[in-house]
């Protein structure tokens, strides 16, 4: 098993705060590698973070970290708001809340947000198993009354 670079988790947190969580689509590249995708990037040599995803209501994507031009870590994910949610204001409120939760990403688990985050009438939960070298998890958003609004599943680790 390859050794986890000592600064990889801190770089991941920095990259996530400087892309979707912190800047939303303002961090999107104008010429993505894959047509029709959204691509977010953060560079802090020797690392390059890239997040490429497709879709909005339901989306699929992949994050990669390269070191010295070689991909060393990756996480894939898929999920989104419940299909019956079509009201634009509700849709936008869920994703705004999600970005607030994702700002709580921690070095101890630099995959998505914190284990628990609540604000106004929504609650975010993130359950993860494993470590930076190999992990999987699920994040959900629900109303305080328990009504599910959003779910995302993710997994990844060090490449070997």
LODOMAR-873039 format. One record per residue (C-alpha): residue number from 1; residue in one letter; x, y, z. Coordinates in Angstrom, 2 decimals, padded with zeros to 5 digits. Example, Ala and Ser with C-alpha at 12.3 -4.5 7.8 and 13.67 -1.06 7.14 Angstrom:
1,A,012.30,-004.50,007.80
2,S,013.67,-001.06,007.14
REM end
This chain:
1,X,000.00,000.00,000.00
2,X,001.42,003.44,-000.89
3,X,002.19,005.85,001.92
4,X,-000.22,008.75,002.36
5,X,001.64,012.03,001.71
6,X,001.71,013.95,005.01
7,X,000.21,017.10,003.46
8,X,-002.44,015.52,001.22
9,X,-005.38,015.95,003.64
10,X,-004.55,019.61,004.27
11,X,-004.27,020.22,000.51
12,X,-007.68,018.58,-000.06
13,X,-009.31,020.84,002.53
14,X,-007.73,023.92,000.96
15,X,-008.79,022.83,-002.54
16,X,-012.38,022.18,-001.52
17,X,-012.66,025.54,000.23
18,X,-011.31,027.29,-002.87
19,X,-013.61,025.52,-005.34
20,X,-017.27,024.42,-005.01
21,X,-017.79,024.90,-001.25
22,X,-016.26,028.36,-001.13
23,X,-016.85,029.71,-004.61
24,X,-019.68,027.64,-006.17
25,X,-019.60,027.83,-009.96
26,X,-017.37,030.93,-009.83
27,X,-014.49,028.44,-009.68
28,X,-015.58,026.73,-012.94
29,X,-013.02,026.49,-015.75
30,X,-014.18,028.10,-019.00
31,X,-012.77,025.29,-021.15
32,X,-013.37,021.98,-019.33
33,X,-011.52,018.84,-020.43
34,X,-014.85,017.06,-021.08
35,X,-017.54,018.77,-023.15
36,X,-020.71,019.46,-021.18
37,X,-019.00,019.13,-017.78
38,X,-018.29,021.58,-015.00
39,X,-014.62,021.59,-014.06
40,X,-013.15,023.14,-010.91
41,X,-009.43,023.32,-010.21
42,X,-007.01,024.38,-007.50
43,X,-003.23,024.34,-007.82
44,X,-000.68,024.48,-005.01
45,X,002.53,022.82,-006.26
46,X,003.34,020.01,-006.19
47,X,-000.42,019.26,-006.15
48,X,-003.25,019.89,-008.60
49,X,-006.87,019.26,-007.57
50,X,-009.49,018.77,-010.28
51,X,-013.23,018.19,-009.81
52,X,-015.19,017.34,-012.97
53,X,-018.94,016.69,-012.83
54,X,-022.01,016.42,-015.03
55,X,-025.59,017.30,-014.16
56,X,-027.29,019.42,-011.53
57,X,-030.46,017.91,-010.06
58,X,-028.79,014.51,-010.24
59,X,-025.06,014.69,-010.85
60,X,-022.04,012.42,-011.21
61,X,-018.44,013.45,-010.82
62,X,-014.87,012.69,-009.94
63,X,-012.22,014.53,-007.98
64,X,-008.54,013.83,-008.59
65,X,-005.31,015.00,-006.98
66,X,-002.15,014.92,-009.05
67,X,001.34,015.22,-007.67
68,X,004.15,015.91,-010.10
69,X,001.75,015.31,-013.04
70,X,000.63,011.86,-011.81
71,X,-002.84,011.22,-010.33
72,X,-002.31,009.83,-006.84
73,X,-005.78,010.13,-005.23
74,X,-009.35,010.12,-006.50
75,X,-012.92,010.21,-005.26
76,X,-016.02,009.53,-007.35
77,X,-019.51,010.63,-006.34
78,X,-023.12,010.68,-007.49
79,X,-026.33,012.04,-006.08
80,X,-028.57,015.05,-005.93
81,X,-031.94,016.37,-004.85
82,X,-034.97,014.09,-004.81
83,X,-036.55,013.81,-008.26
84,X,-039.90,015.22,-007.10
85,X,-038.29,018.50,-006.01
86,X,-038.86,020.82,-008.95
87,X,-039.41,024.18,-007.29
88,X,-036.41,026.34,-008.26
89,X,-036.29,028.20,-004.92
90,X,-036.25,024.93,-002.95
91,X,-033.63,023.49,-005.30
92,X,-031.36,026.53,-004.91
93,X,-031.87,026.64,-001.12
94,X,-030.77,022.99,-000.82
95,X,-027.56,023.59,-002.77
96,X,-026.82,026.81,-000.87
97,X,-027.22,024.88,002.39
98,X,-025.00,022.09,001.00
99,X,-022.19,024.56,000.25
100,X,-022.46,025.92,003.81
101,X,-022.14,022.37,005.16
102,X,-019.19,021.62,002.88
103,X,-017.31,024.62,004.30
104,X,-017.02,022.46,007.44
105,X,-014.70,019.96,005.71
106,X,-012.02,018.77,008.14
107,X,-008.46,017.49,007.77
108,X,-009.47,014.34,009.70
109,X,-012.02,013.45,006.99
110,X,-011.34,015.63,003.91
111,X,-013.96,014.01,001.67
112,X,-017.14,016.09,002.02
113,X,-018.59,018.00,005.00
114,X,-018.60,017.42,008.76
115,X,-020.52,014.56,010.39
116,X,-023.40,016.91,011.29
117,X,-024.44,020.44,010.33
118,X,-027.79,022.13,010.95
119,X,-029.04,025.54,009.97
120,X,-032.55,027.03,009.75
121,X,-034.86,024.11,008.88
122,X,-032.31,021.70,007.33
123,X,-029.86,019.15,008.67
124,X,-026.81,017.70,006.88
125,X,-025.34,014.33,007.84
126,X,-022.16,012.73,006.53
127,X,-021.32,009.14,007.38
128,X,-017.97,007.80,006.18
129,X,-016.01,004.58,006.66
130,X,-012.30,004.12,006.03
131,X,-009.34,006.45,005.80
132,X,-007.79,008.69,003.16
133,X,-006.22,005.70,001.40
134,X,-009.60,003.90,000.94
135,X,-013.03,005.16,002.01
136,X,-016.73,005.38,001.15
137,X,-019.59,007.40,002.52
138,X,-023.02,008.92,002.15
139,X,-024.19,012.45,002.84
140,X,-027.83,013.46,003.22
141,X,-029.85,016.60,003.70
142,X,-033.28,016.48,005.32
143,X,-035.74,018.93,006.79
144,X,-035.91,018.99,010.57
145,X,-039.22,017.08,010.30
146,X,-037.27,014.21,008.66
147,X,-038.33,014.75,005.02
148,X,-035.39,013.72,002.80
149,X,-034.26,016.36,000.31
150,X,-030.88,015.20,-001.00
151,X,-028.48,012.24,-000.99
152,X,-024.98,011.68,-002.35
153,X,-022.78,008.57,-002.25
154,X,-019.02,008.75,-002.63
155,X,-015.88,006.63,-002.43
156,X,-012.22,006.67,-003.30
157,X,-008.67,006.58,-002.05
158,X,-005.00,006.47,-003.00
159,X,-004.26,005.01,-006.40
160,X,-001.69,002.23,-006.68
REM end
